[in-house]
Amino acid sequence: MKKSSFAFALFVLLGLLAGSIVGQLLAAVPTLSFLTTGIVLEWHPKADLHVLQFDIWFRFRLHLLNLLGLLFAIWMYRKL
């Protein structure tokens, strides 16, 4: 089976999403806080060109469960 970049991007996105959902479900468990505590990366580009103005906000929340979901998704993709 030929592997496409769209399928890889879909697997990565689903892996990150699954890790995020599991992280939210386990956030209430204090003994697993090392899995759910992470970092927040923000990027806020702005431009005012007098004709066109835009303001975009990107926020990435990364924790260990996101990375585990990502690694699992890549492993599953390679198994295809």
Biopython code that builds the backbone (N, CA, C, O; Angstrom):
import numpy as np
from Bio.PDB.StructureBuilder import StructureBuilder

atoms = [
    (1, "MET", "N", (0.843, -1.182, 0.000)),
    (1, "MET", "CA", (0.000, 0.000, 0.000)),
    (1, "MET", "C", (0.888, 1.245, 0.000)),
    (1, "MET", "O", (1.821, 1.352, 0.796)),
    (2, "LYS", "N", (0.594, 2.163, -0.882)),
    (2, "LYS", "CA", (1.364, 3.397, -0.965)),
    (2, "LYS", "C", (0.925, 4.338, 0.149)),
    (2, "LYS", "O", (-0.266, 4.576, 0.349)),
    (3, "LYS", "N", (1.905, 4.865, 0.864)),
    (3, "LYS", "CA", (1.614, 5.770, 1.972)),
    (3, "LYS", "C", (1.647, 7.208, 1.461)),
    (3, "LYS", "O", (2.558, 7.600, 0.733)),
    (4, "SER", "N", (0.659, 7.970, 1.845)),
    (4, "SER", "CA", (0.588, 9.355, 1.387)),
    (4, "SER", "C", (0.887, 10.305, 2.535)),
    (4, "SER", "O", (0.782, 9.943, 3.707)),
    (5, "SER", "N", (1.255, 11.511, 2.181)),
    (5, "SER", "CA", (1.529, 12.517, 3.204)),
    (5, "SER", "C", (0.242, 12.966, 3.887)),
    (5, "SER", "O", (0.267, 13.375, 5.048)),
    (6, "PHE", "N", (-0.885, 12.893, 3.175)),
    (6, "PHE", "CA", (-2.165, 13.229, 3.796)),
    (6, "PHE", "C", (-2.505, 12.235, 4.899)),
    (6, "PHE", "O", (-2.968, 12.629, 5.970)),
    (7, "ALA", "N", (-2.280, 10.963, 4.645)),
    (7, "ALA", "CA", (-2.551, 9.939, 5.663)),
    (7, "ALA", "C", (-1.634, 10.133, 6.862)),
    (7, "ALA", "O", (-2.066, 9.973, 8.004)),
    (8, "PHE", "N", (-0.372, 10.475, 6.614)),
    (8, "PHE", "CA", (0.557, 10.711, 7.720)),
    (8, "PHE", "C", (0.110, 11.902, 8.559)),
    (8, "PHE", "O", (0.114, 11.831, 9.788)),
    (9, "ALA", "N", (-0.275, 12.995, 7.905)),
    (9, "ALA", "CA", (-0.744, 14.179, 8.633)),
    (9, "ALA", "C", (-2.007, 13.864, 9.426)),
    (9, "ALA", "O", (-2.177, 14.354, 10.543)),
    (10, "LEU", "N", (-2.886, 13.057, 8.861)),
    (10, "LEU", "CA", (-4.104, 12.662, 9.563)),
    (10, "LEU", "C", (-3.780, 11.811, 10.789)),
    (10, "LEU", "O", (-4.369, 12.012, 11.851)),
    (11, "PHE", "N", (-2.860, 10.873, 10.655)),
    (11, "PHE", "CA", (-2.450, 10.052, 11.794)),
    (11, "PHE", "C", (-1.830, 10.912, 12.886)),
    (11, "PHE", "O", (-2.130, 10.725, 14.065)),
    (12, "VAL", "N", (-0.966, 11.853, 12.507)),
    (12, "VAL", "CA", (-0.327, 12.729, 13.493)),
    (12, "VAL", "C", (-1.370, 13.573, 14.212)),
    (12, "VAL", "O", (-1.330, 13.702, 15.435)),
    (13, "LEU", "N", (-2.294, 14.143, 13.467)),
    (13, "LEU", "CA", (-3.339, 14.968, 14.072)),
    (13, "LEU", "C", (-4.212, 14.151, 15.017)),
    (13, "LEU", "O", (-4.523, 14.601, 16.119)),
    (14, "LEU", "N", (-4.605, 12.959, 14.595)),
    (14, "LEU", "CA", (-5.436, 12.110, 15.447)),
    (14, "LEU", "C", (-4.675, 11.631, 16.683)),
    (14, "LEU", "O", (-5.263, 11.499, 17.756)),
    (15, "GLY", "N", (-3.383, 11.372, 16.545)),
    (15, "GLY", "CA", (-2.576, 10.971, 17.695)),
    (15, "GLY", "C", (-2.447, 12.083, 18.716)),
    (15, "GLY", "O", (-2.559, 11.844, 19.919)),
    (16, "LEU", "N", (-2.211, 13.303, 18.242)),
    (16, "LEU", "CA", (-2.133, 14.445, 19.152)),
    (16, "LEU", "C", (-3.473, 14.714, 19.819)),
    (16, "LEU", "O", (-3.530, 15.031, 21.007)),
    (17, "LEU", "N", (-4.541, 14.587, 19.057)),
    (17, "LEU", "CA", (-5.878, 14.794, 19.609)),
    (17, "LEU", "C", (-6.216, 13.730, 20.651)),
    (17, "LEU", "O", (-6.770, 14.050, 21.703)),
    (18, "ALA", "N", (-5.892, 12.483, 20.372)),
    (18, "ALA", "CA", (-6.157, 11.406, 21.334)),
    (18, "ALA", "C", (-5.348, 11.615, 22.607)),
    (18, "ALA", "O", (-5.866, 11.416, 23.706)),
    (19, "GLY", "N", (-4.085, 12.013, 22.476)),
    (19, "GLY", "CA", (-3.267, 12.288, 23.656)),
    (19, "GLY", "C", (-3.815, 13.441, 24.468)),
    (19, "GLY", "O", (-3.766, 13.415, 25.698)),
    (20, "SER", "N", (-4.333, 14.447, 23.795)),
    (20, "SER", "CA", (-4.920, 15.591, 24.490)),
    (20, "SER", "C", (-6.186, 15.197, 25.242)),
    (20, "SER", "O", (-6.401, 15.635, 26.372)),
    (21, "ILE", "N", (-7.018, 14.377, 24.624)),
    (21, "ILE", "CA", (-8.257, 13.939, 25.285)),
    (21, "ILE", "C", (-7.938, 13.084, 26.505)),
    (21, "ILE", "O", (-8.549, 13.254, 27.560)),
    (22, "VAL", "N", (-6.988, 12.171, 26.368)),
    (22, "VAL", "CA", (-6.597, 11.344, 27.514)),
    (22, "VAL", "C", (-5.996, 12.223, 28.608)),
    (22, "VAL", "O", (-6.227, 11.980, 29.792)),
    (23, "GLY", "N", (-5.234, 13.233, 28.224)),
    (23, "GLY", "CA", (-4.665, 14.156, 29.203)),
    (23, "GLY", "C", (-5.725, 14.922, 29.969)),
    (23, "GLY", "O", (-5.587, 15.136, 31.174)),
    (24, "GLN", "N", (-6.776, 15.336, 29.289)),
    (24, "GLN", "CA", (-7.861, 16.032, 29.977)),
    (24, "GLN", "C", (-8.612, 15.099, 30.910)),
    (24, "GLN", "O", (-9.041, 15.515, 31.987)),
    (25, "LEU", "N", (-8.778, 13.849, 30.516)),
    (25, "LEU", "CA", (-9.472, 12.891, 31.372)),
    (25, "LEU", "C", (-8.653, 12.542, 32.617)),
    (25, "LEU", "O", (-9.215, 12.304, 33.686)),
    (26, "LEU", "N", (-7.332, 12.512, 32.478)),
    (26, "LEU", "CA", (-6.474, 12.148, 33.599)),
    (26, "LEU", "C", (-5.994, 13.349, 34.406)),
    (26, "LEU", "O", (-5.229, 13.176, 35.355)),
    (27, "ALA", "N", (-6.417, 14.547, 34.059)),
    (27, "ALA", "CA", (-5.958, 15.749, 34.763)),
    (27, "ALA", "C", (-6.412, 15.775, 36.215)),
    (27, "ALA", "O", (-5.754, 16.394, 37.051)),
    (28, "ALA", "N", (-7.510, 15.124, 36.529)),
    (28, "ALA", "CA", (-8.024, 15.132, 37.899)),
    (28, "ALA", "C", (-7.288, 14.152, 38.806)),
    (28, "ALA", "O", (-7.470, 14.191, 40.023)),
    (29, "VAL", "N", (-6.472, 13.285, 38.249)),
    (29, "VAL", "CA", (-5.741, 12.299, 39.055)),
    (29, "VAL", "C", (-4.413, 12.915, 39.484)),
    (29, "VAL", "O", (-3.546, 13.139, 38.639)),
    (30, "PRO", "N", (-4.229, 13.198, 40.784)),
    (30, "PRO", "CA", (-3.020, 13.900, 41.214)),
    (30, "PRO", "C", (-1.734, 13.088, 41.044)),
    (30, "PRO", "O", (-0.667, 13.672, 40.853)),
    (31, "THR", "N", (-1.810, 11.770, 41.108)),
    (31, "THR", "CA", (-0.585, 10.974, 40.980)),
    (31, "THR", "C", (-0.058, 10.932, 39.546)),
    (31, "THR", "O", (1.096, 10.567, 39.324)),
    (32, "LEU", "N", (-0.888, 11.298, 38.578)),
    (32, "LEU", "CA", (-0.470, 11.308, 37.175)),
    (32, "LEU", "C", (-0.226, 12.720, 36.656)),
    (32, "LEU", "O", (-0.304, 12.968, 35.452)),
    (33, "SER", "N", (0.066, 13.632, 37.558)),
    (33, "SER", "CA", (0.247, 15.023, 37.138)),
    (33, "SER", "C", (1.463, 15.205, 36.236)),
    (33, "SER", "O", (1.504, 16.150, 35.448)),
    (34, "PHE", "N", (2.454, 14.319, 36.335)),
    (34, "PHE", "CA", (3.621, 14.444, 35.466)),
    (34, "PHE", "C", (3.268, 14.163, 34.002)),
    (34, "PHE", "O", (3.987, 14.595, 33.101)),
    (35, "LEU", "N", (2.180, 13.453, 33.761)),
    (35, "LEU", "CA", (1.742, 13.194, 32.393)),
    (35, "LEU", "C", (0.904, 14.327, 31.822)),
    (35, "LEU", "O", (0.876, 14.535, 30.609)),
    (36, "THR", "N", (0.221, 15.060, 32.695)),
    (36, "THR", "CA", (-0.737, 16.063, 32.227)),
    (36, "THR", "C", (-0.229, 17.490, 32.348)),
    (36, "THR", "O", (-0.837, 18.402, 31.789)),
    (37, "THR", "N", (0.865, 17.706, 33.058)),
    (37, "THR", "CA", (1.433, 19.048, 33.168)),
    (37, "THR", "C", (2.369, 19.266, 31.987)),
    (37, "THR", "O", (3.233, 18.435, 31.709)),
    (38, "GLY", "N", (2.198, 20.363, 31.309)),
    (38, "GLY", "CA", (3.012, 20.602, 30.129)),
    (38, "GLY", "C", (3.358, 22.058, 29.958)),
    (38, "GLY", "O", (3.292, 22.851, 30.898)),
    (39, "ILE", "N", (3.727, 22.396, 28.740)),
    (39, "ILE", "CA", (4.103, 23.763, 28.414)),
    (39, "ILE", "C", (3.123, 24.321, 27.388)),
    (39, "ILE", "O", (2.483, 23.579, 26.642)),
    (40, "VAL", "N", (3.024, 25.630, 27.373)),
    (40, "VAL", "CA", (2.161, 26.324, 26.417)),
    (40, "VAL", "C", (3.052, 27.186, 25.534)),
    (40, "VAL", "O", (3.809, 28.023, 26.025)),
    (41, "LEU", "N", (2.953, 26.975, 24.234)),
    (41, "LEU", "CA", (3.672, 27.787, 23.262)),
    (41, "LEU", "C", (2.662, 28.665, 22.545)),
    (41, "LEU", "O", (1.651, 28.175, 22.043)),
    (42, "GLU", "N", (2.935, 29.966, 22.497)),
    (42, "GLU", "CA", (2.016, 30.895, 21.841)),
    (42, "GLU", "C", (2.756, 31.696, 20.786)),
    (42, "GLU", "O", (3.922, 32.056, 20.948)),
    (43, "TRP", "N", (2.050, 31.963, 19.709)),
    (43, "TRP", "CA", (2.567, 32.815, 18.645)),
    (43, "TRP", "C", (1.424, 33.704, 18.202)),
    (43, "TRP", "O", (0.346, 33.216, 17.863)),
    (44, "HIS", "N", (1.651, 34.993, 18.204)),
    (44, "HIS", "CA", (0.597, 35.957, 17.932)),
    (44, "HIS", "C", (1.068, 36.959, 16.871)),
    (44, "HIS", "O", (1.427, 38.088, 17.207)),
    (45, "PRO", "N", (1.070, 36.556, 15.588)),
    (45, "PRO", "CA", (1.508, 37.488, 14.549)),
    (45, "PRO", "C", (0.416, 38.511, 14.212)),
    (45, "PRO", "O", (-0.774, 38.196, 14.179)),
    (46, "LYS", "N", (0.860, 39.732, 13.968)),
    (46, "LYS", "CA", (-0.050, 40.812, 13.583)),
    (46, "LYS", "C", (0.543, 41.532, 12.373)),
    (46, "LYS", "O", (1.758, 41.552, 12.180)),
    (47, "ALA", "N", (-0.319, 42.110, 11.580)),
    (47, "ALA", "CA", (0.133, 42.939, 10.466)),
    (47, "ALA", "C", (-0.900, 44.024, 10.205)),
    (47, "ALA", "O", (-2.104, 43.770, 10.211)),
    (48, "ASP", "N", (-0.412, 45.227, 9.978)),
    (48, "ASP", "CA", (-1.274, 46.342, 9.596)),
    (48, "ASP", "C", (-0.650, 46.980, 8.363)),
    (48, "ASP", "O", (0.342, 47.701, 8.461)),
    (49, "LEU", "N", (-1.235, 46.711, 7.212)),
    (49, "LEU", "CA", (-0.701, 47.194, 5.950)),
    (49, "LEU", "C", (-1.500, 48.369, 5.407)),
    (49, "LEU", "O", (-1.385, 48.699, 4.227)),
    (50, "HIS", "N", (-2.299, 48.997, 6.240)),
    (50, "HIS", "CA", (-3.164, 50.134, 5.936)),
    (50, "HIS", "C", (-4.298, 49.785, 4.974)),
    (50, "HIS", "O", (-5.285, 50.518, 4.902)),
    (51, "VAL", "N", (-4.183, 48.714, 4.254)),
    (51, "VAL", "CA", (-5.260, 48.237, 3.395)),
    (51, "VAL", "C", (-5.815, 46.937, 3.961)),
    (51, "VAL", "O", (-7.014, 46.667, 3.904)),
    (52, "LEU", "N", (-4.919, 46.159, 4.496)),
    (52, "LEU", "CA", (-5.270, 44.855, 5.050)),
    (52, "LEU", "C", (-4.666, 44.741, 6.447)),
    (52, "LEU", "O", (-3.495, 45.053, 6.661)),
    (53, "GLN", "N", (-5.468, 44.299, 7.368)),
    (53, "GLN", "CA", (-4.990, 44.120, 8.737)),
    (53, "GLN", "C", (-5.424, 42.734, 9.211)),
    (53, "GLN", "O", (-6.572, 42.329, 9.028)),
    (54, "PHE", "N", (-4.486, 42.022, 9.819)),
    (54, "PHE", "CA", (-4.866, 40.718, 10.366)),
    (54, "PHE", "C", (-4.183, 40.497, 11.704)),
    (54, "PHE", "O", (-3.153, 41.090, 12.022)),
    (55, "ASP", "N", (-4.795, 39.633, 12.453)),
    (55, "ASP", "CA", (-4.342, 39.303, 13.794)),
    (55, "ASP", "C", (-4.676, 37.829, 14.025)),
    (55, "ASP", "O", (-5.847, 37.453, 14.064)),
    (56, "ILE", "N", (-3.660, 37.010, 14.177)),
    (56, "ILE", "CA", (-3.853, 35.565, 14.320)),
    (56, "ILE", "C", (-3.255, 35.130, 15.651)),
    (56, "ILE", "O", (-2.234, 35.664, 16.086)),
    (57, "TRP", "N", (-3.890, 34.162, 16.293)),
    (57, "TRP", "CA", (-3.408, 33.664, 17.573)),
    (57, "TRP", "C", (-3.274, 32.148, 17.485)),
    (57, "TRP", "O", (-4.255, 31.445, 17.242)),
    (58, "PHE", "N", (-2.059, 31.650, 17.685)),
    (58, "PHE", "CA", (-1.800, 30.215, 17.736)),
    (58, "PHE", "C", (-1.370, 29.853, 19.146)),
    (58, "PHE", "O", (-0.519, 30.523, 19.732)),
    (59, "ARG", "N", (-1.952, 28.799, 19.690)),
    (59, "ARG", "CA", (-1.567, 28.318, 21.020)),
    (59, "ARG", "C", (-1.432, 26.803, 20.960)),
    (59, "ARG", "O", (-2.359, 26.094, 20.567)),
    (60, "PHE", "N", (-0.272, 26.329, 21.354)),
    (60, "PHE", "CA", (-0.002, 24.899, 21.411)),
    (60, "PHE", "C", (0.224, 24.516, 22.859)),
    (60, "PHE", "O", (1.064, 25.105, 23.539)),
    (61, "ARG", "N", (-0.520, 23.538, 23.329)),
    (61, "ARG", "CA", (-0.328, 23.003, 24.676)),
    (61, "ARG", "C", (0.238, 21.600, 24.528)),
    (61, "ARG", "O", (-0.435, 20.697, 24.031)),
    (62, "LEU", "N", (1.459, 21.428, 24.955)),
    (62, "LEU", "CA", (2.125, 20.143, 24.820)),
    (62, "LEU", "C", (2.380, 19.544, 26.197)),
    (62, "LEU", "O", (2.893, 20.212, 27.094)),
    (63, "HIS", "N", (2.019, 18.282, 26.348)),
    (63, "HIS", "CA", (2.366, 17.544, 27.546)),
    (63, "HIS", "C", (2.772, 16.142, 27.132)),
    (63, "HIS", "O", (2.705, 15.788, 25.954)),
    (64, "LEU", "N", (3.185, 15.358, 28.087)),
    (64, "LEU", "CA", (3.750, 14.050, 27.785)),
    (64, "LEU", "C", (2.753, 13.132, 27.083)),
    (64, "LEU", "O", (3.144, 12.345, 26.221)),
    (65, "LEU", "N", (1.491, 13.219, 27.433)),
    (65, "LEU", "CA", (0.495, 12.363, 26.784)),
    (65, "LEU", "C", (0.292, 12.737, 25.318)),
    (65, "LEU", "O", (-0.001, 11.867, 24.497)),
    (66, "ASN", "N", (0.443, 14.019, 24.976)),
    (66, "ASN", "CA", (0.398, 14.408, 23.563)),
    (66, "ASN", "C", (1.531, 13.737, 22.789)),
    (66, "ASN", "O", (1.332, 13.206, 21.696)),
    (67, "LEU", "N", (2.713, 13.774, 23.379)),
    (67, "LEU", "CA", (3.861, 13.173, 22.705)),
    (67, "LEU", "C", (3.723, 11.658, 22.602)),
    (67, "LEU", "O", (4.114, 11.067, 21.595)),
    (68, "LEU", "N", (3.169, 11.026, 23.635)),
    (68, "LEU", "CA", (2.929, 9.583, 23.564)),
    (68, "LEU", "C", (1.894, 9.252, 22.488)),
    (68, "LEU", "O", (2.043, 8.265, 21.768)),
    (69, "GLY", "N", (0.857, 10.064, 22.377)),
    (69, "GLY", "CA", (-0.131, 9.878, 21.314)),
    (69, "GLY", "C", (0.483, 10.066, 19.942)),
    (69, "GLY", "O", (0.152, 9.341, 19.004)),
    (70, "LEU", "N", (1.375, 11.037, 19.820)),
    (70, "LEU", "CA", (2.067, 11.278, 18.554)),
    (70, "LEU", "C", (2.940, 10.085, 18.178)),
    (70, "LEU", "O", (2.915, 9.628, 17.035)),
    (71, "LEU", "N", (3.710, 9.584, 19.138)),
    (71, "LEU", "CA", (4.565, 8.430, 18.866)),
    (71, "LEU", "C", (3.745, 7.191, 18.511)),
    (71, "LEU", "O", (4.129, 6.422, 17.630)),
    (72, "PHE", "N", (2.624, 7.000, 19.191)),
    (72, "PHE", "CA", (1.751, 5.869, 18.881)),
    (72, "PHE", "C", (1.171, 6.003, 17.472)),
    (72, "PHE", "O", (1.071, 5.015, 16.744)),
    (73, "ALA", "N", (0.792, 7.217, 17.090)),
    (73, "ALA", "CA", (0.234, 7.438, 15.752)),
    (73, "ALA", "C", (1.282, 7.177, 14.669)),
    (73, "ALA", "O", (0.968, 6.591, 13.634)),
    (74, "ILE", "N", (2.512, 7.602, 14.898)),
    (74, "ILE", "CA", (3.576, 7.346, 13.924)),
    (74, "ILE", "C", (3.853, 5.851, 13.831)),
    (74, "ILE", "O", (4.075, 5.326, 12.739)),
    (75, "TRP", "N", (3.842, 5.166, 14.966)),
    (75, "TRP", "CA", (4.035, 3.717, 14.971)),
    (75, "TRP", "C", (2.919, 3.021, 14.191)),
    (75, "TRP", "O", (3.182, 2.110, 13.407)),
    (76, "MET", "N", (1.676, 3.451, 14.408)),
    (76, "MET", "CA", (0.548, 2.860, 13.688)),
    (76, "MET", "C", (0.651, 3.131, 12.182)),
    (76, "MET", "O", (0.329, 2.263, 11.370)),
    (77, "TYR", "N", (1.096, 4.327, 11.815)),
    (77, "TYR", "CA", (1.244, 4.666, 10.399)),
    (77, "TYR", "C", (2.300, 3.777, 9.737)),
    (77, "TYR", "O", (2.128, 3.328, 8.604)),
    (78, "ARG", "N", (3.375, 3.537, 10.451)),
    (78, "ARG", "CA", (4.439, 2.696, 9.895)),
    (78, "ARG", "C", (4.007, 1.247, 9.759)),
    (78, "ARG", "O", (4.538, 0.512, 8.927)),
    (79, "LYS", "N", (3.035, 0.831, 10.583)),
    (79, "LYS", "CA", (2.529, -0.538, 10.507)),
    (79, "LYS", "C", (1.607, -0.748, 9.306)),
    (79, "LYS", "O", (1.340, -1.891, 8.933)),
    (80, "LEU", "N", (1.120, 0.323, 8.699)),
    (80, "LEU", "CA", (0.230, 0.188, 7.533)),
    (80, "LEU", "C", (0.929, -0.496, 6.370)),
    (80, "LEU", "O", (0.326, -0.689, 5.315)),
]
sb = StructureBuilder()
sb.init_structure("model")
sb.init_model(0)
sb.init_chain("A")
sb.init_seg("    ")
for serial, (resi, resn, name, xyz) in enumerate(atoms, 1):
    if name == "N":
        sb.init_residue(resn, " ", resi, " ")
    sb.init_atom(name, np.array(xyz, "f"), 0.0, 1.0, " ", f" {name:<3s}", serial, name[0])
structure = sb.get_structure()
